[in-house]
Every structure is written in structure tokens, then in C-alpha cells.
Amino acid sequence: MLAALDGAGSPALSQPARRITTQNRPARRDPRRDVLSDPGLAVARPSLLLTRPARIFYLVVAAWLMGLADLAITMTYLTSVGMYEGNPVARYVIGLGSPAIVVAFKLGTMLVTSWIVLAQRRRWQAEMVAWVSVVVLGMLTAHWLNYIAYAEAKQDVLSTVALDPSFAAGSWVSLR
């Protein structure tokens, strides 16, 4: 019987040696799994809020909120006293004379850019575009706050320019 166990005919010895590969290697213990599965510990599971697609989604929402605020303030100034517009494309669209066209242009550009960024939301480049958009729109919001403060302090200057837009060197626009 001992010879049968040690002999060449033994099932244990007749099988070729198993090569250790990634498929048959015992699973390593993930130290985070033990910590994260204990509900009593203060460490929380990585949230879906921290994934790139979620960050991009929230950045796009922030960009939309700032973009809509920009549109509301722009339309308020355009339909009342007027305003200085430094962007030649926006000046052209405003020059068409229709509030509906201005709103459609703004919402259309926001929709197209948001769609492109969200369609590419798994790529790092899309996240960079989203961050740059939020930073630029944040700067635009700060600019609006300064413009509003200036408009309140210099109502006489803005009234003069509104009456004679030639003082603004062709950059004054309104939808009155």
C-alpha cells in the first residue's frame, strides 16, 4: 500500500505540477475591504460622488447654474439700459435685435458644450474642460458682480453712454 501511494501510478504524483498563474493564485486580502466593511469605523466606502463621471456631472451643473445667471443678468441689462459687450460674437448676435435669438444662442451653446463634455465624461480631458468652464464662468460671475457695483456707482456715466452709444466705441449694445 505504501508503494502504491509513492509509486508512479499514484494519482497525486501522476498529475503535472500546477503552475502558479494569476488565475489560480489565491486571492490577496485587500486591507481596505476589512476596514471599509466594518460599519463601526469612521472610514466610509469610496462614494460614487468621487468618480470622474460624477465630478464632471456636478461641474456641468455648476456651469449651467452660472451660465443661466449670466443669461438672466445679460437680458436684464440688454432690455433696460444696455451694456458694454466685449465679445464680438455676442455683439453680433445681440445686434440681430431679438431677445429670443440671444437666449437661443446662449442656451444652444451651453447645451452643445455640455453634451460634448458629458459624452466624454470618462476621459480626463473632459474633466479638464469642465474645470476650465467652471473657472471661466466663476470669473464671469465675479466680473458681473463688479459690473453691477460699477453700474450702481456710475449711473450718470452709463446713462450718458446709453443715450449716445458712440462713447463706447461700438461696444455698447441693447435690445430696447
DRENDO-902649 format. One line per field, with one value per residue (C-alpha): residue number from 1; x, y, z. Coordinates in pm, 1 decimal. Example, Ala and Ser with C-alpha at 12.3 -4.5 7.8 and 13.67 -1.06 7.14 Angstrom:
BEGIN
i <- c(1:2) .
x <- c(1230.0:1367.0) .
y <- c(-450.0:-106.0) .
z <- c(780.0:714.0) .
//
This chain:
BEGIN
i <- c(1:2:3:4:5:6:7:8:9:10:11:12:13:14:15:16:17:18:19:20:21:22:23:24:25:26:27:28:29:30:31:32:33:34:35:36:37:38:39:40:41:42:43:44:45:46:47:48:49:50:51:52:53:54:55:56:57:58:59:60:61:62:63:64:65:66:67:68:69:70:71:72:73:74:75:76:77:78:79:80:81:82:83:84:85:86:87:88:89:90:91:92:93:94:95:96:97:98:99:100:101:102:103:104:105:106:107:108:109:110:111:112:113:114:115:116:117:118:119:120:121:122:123:124:125:126:127:128:129:130:131:132:133:134:135:136:137:138:139:140:141:142:143:144:145:146:147:148:149:150:151:152:153:154:155:156:157:158:159:160:161:162:163:164:165:166:167:168:169:170:171:172:173:174:175:176) .
x <- c(0.0:286.3:432.9:103.3:99.1:461.5:471.9:443.7:85.7:-29.1:-285.8:-110.7:223.1:97.7:-51.1:184.7:288.3:49.6:199.5:101.4:-66.6:-290.2:-593.2:-521.4:-333.2:-515.0:-676.4:-481.1:-656.6:-743.7:-673.6:-930.7:-1201.6:-1173.3:-1171.0:-1446.8:-1679.8:-1683.9:-1975.0:-1837.0:-1527.2:-1523.7:-1385.1:-1657.5:-1667.6:-1547.1:-1853.9:-1987.6:-1964.6:-1587.9:-1577.4:-1476.6:-1819.7:-1987.6:-1739.9:-1795.1:-2171.9:-2155.6:-1917.8:-2156.3:-2445.8:-2240.1:-2155.3:-2524.4:-2622.3:-2358.8:-2445.9:-2815.1:-2728.3:-2514.7:-2804.5:-3051.1:-2823.3:-2735.3:-3100.2:-3182.0:-2919.0:-2989.7:-3360.0:-3316.4:-3024.9:-2792.9:-2439.6:-2083.8:-2015.7:-1654.5:-1726.2:-1764.8:-1968.2:-2210.9:-2223.8:-2322.1:-2594.5:-2729.7:-2712.5:-2967.7:-3215.5:-3414.6:-3414.1:-3528.9:-3221.2:-2990.0:-3149.0:-3147.7:-2782.0:-2675.8:-2878.5:-2770.5:-2400.6:-2444.4:-2633.7:-2380.0:-2076.9:-2243.7:-2336.9:-1980.8:-1831.2:-2086.3:-2041.3:-1667.9:-1713.0:-1481.6:-1180.1:-950.0:-964.6:-1339.5:-1279.4:-1021.1:-1266.3:-1533.8:-1298.0:-1186.6:-1550.7:-1639.6:-1335.9:-1411.9:-1779.9:-1679.5:-1460.3:-1750.8:-1975.6:-1717.7:-1699.3:-2077.9:-2065.6:-1806.6:-2008.4:-2324.4:-2139.2:-1989.6:-2329.3:-2480.9:-2195.8:-2171.5:-2533.3:-2470.4:-2191.0:-2396.4:-2696.5:-2480.6:-2345.7:-2695.8:-2816.6:-2517.7:-2355.6:-2075.1:-1899.5:-1849.0:-1662.9:-1916.6:-1920.1:-2245.1:-2541.9:-2907.5:-3232.9:-3468.2) .
y <- c(0.0:232.9:154.8:241.4:584.5:659.2:491.6:637.6:517.1:733.9:991.1:1261.5:1204.5:1137.2:1484.6:1751.5:2019.7:2313.4:2632.3:2933.1:3193.0:3485.9:3264.8:3003.9:3216.9:3259.2:3598.7:3856.1:4017.7:4376.1:4565.3:4828.1:4563.7:4480.6:4845.2:4952.9:4663.3:4746.1:4987.5:5094.6:5256.2:5620.1:5544.4:5543.1:5349.0:5533.9:5711.7:5732.8:6108.7:6080.0:5916.7:6118.9:6096.2:6221.7:6509.0:6607.7:6592.6:6824.7:7059.5:7076.4:7151.1:7430.5:7565.9:7561.3:7749.7:8016.8:8028.8:8078.6:8353.5:8517.6:8494.8:8643.6:8937.8:8992.2:9001.2:9238.1:9486.8:9443.0:9509.4:9805.1:10046.6:9841.5:9725.9:9711.5:9382.8:9291.1:8965.1:9032.4:8714.4:8808.5:9165.0:9026.6:8801.6:9087.5:9312.0:9086.6:9261.8:8970.1:8861.4:8515.4:8477.6:8585.7:8334.4:8057.1:8124.4:8116.3:7805.3:7634.2:7687.5:7568.9:7260.2:7163.4:7208.0:7023.1:6736.0:6705.8:6709.8:6462.1:6231.3:6218.7:6207.8:5910.0:6089.4:6316.6:6575.9:6616.5:6677.9:6944.2:7113.2:7101.9:7254.8:7527.1:7604.2:7639.4:7860.1:8083.8:8111.2:8181.5:8465.2:8588.6:8584.5:8788.1:9027.5:9067.4:9148.6:9419.8:9548.8:9571.8:9760.8:9993.6:10048.0:10146.8:10386.0:10537.2:10560.7:10900.8:10762.0:10462.1:10685.2:10907.4:10607.8:10461.1:10786.7:10810.6:10465.8:10624.0:10688.5:10309.8:10283.1:10045.4:9803.5:9926.0:9700.1:9698.6:9531.6:9825.5) .
z <- c(0.0:74.5:-264.9:-431.8:-269.2:-352.2:-690.7:-1033.5:-1060.5:-772.0:-876.8:-674.7:-844.2:-1194.6:-1233.2:-1363.7:-1121.2:-1117.1:-1243.4:-1035.7:-1251.8:-1182.2:-1249.7:-983.0:-728.7:-400.6:-374.5:-181.0:105.4:40.1:363.1:263.5:241.1:609.7:714.4:480.7:560.2:931.2:980.1:1317.0:1168.7:1063.8:718.8:456.4:133.4:-173.1:-295.8:-645.9:-591.9:-619.0:-961.0:-1266.2:-1435.1:-1117.0:-1078.1:-1439.2:-1393.1:-1091.3:-1272.8:-1568.8:-1330.9:-1172.7:-1518.8:-1612.3:-1297.9:-1360.1:-1731.4:-1655.0:-1407.0:-1677.4:-1921.8:-1673.7:-1588.8:-1954.6:-2058.1:-1770.1:-1883.5:-2254.5:-2218.0:-1982.9:-2009.8:-2229.0:-2158.9:-2281.6:-2466.1:-2531.8:-2714.5:-3090.5:-3148.2:-2871.3:-3006.8:-3347.7:-3201.8:-2988.7:-3295.8:-3465.2:-3236.6:-3097.9:-2732.3:-2844.5:-3066.4:-2782.9:-2544.1:-2805.7:-2887.6:-2521.8:-2436.8:-2759.1:-2692.0:-2333.4:-2448.7:-2715.6:-2491.5:-2203.6:-2431.2:-2560.6:-2210.9:-2073.4:-2372.2:-2296.3:-1916.5:-1862.4:-2011.9:-1815.3:-2092.8:-2038.6:-1670.5:-1752.7:-1990.2:-1719.2:-1461.5:-1703.7:-1785.1:-1418.7:-1351.8:-1651.8:-1559.8:-1199.9:-1324.1:-1537.8:-1230.8:-1039.5:-1335.4:-1326.9:-956.3:-1027.0:-1323.6:-1113.5:-839.7:-1102.4:-1265.5:-932.6:-856.1:-1205.5:-1316.3:-1475.1:-1697.3:-1807.0:-1876.1:-2097.5:-2288.8:-2319.2:-2476.0:-2712.5:-2769.1:-2973.6:-2640.1:-2609.7:-2942.9:-3094.0:-2799.3:-2640.4:-2708.8:-2609.7:-2704.4:-2643.0) .
//
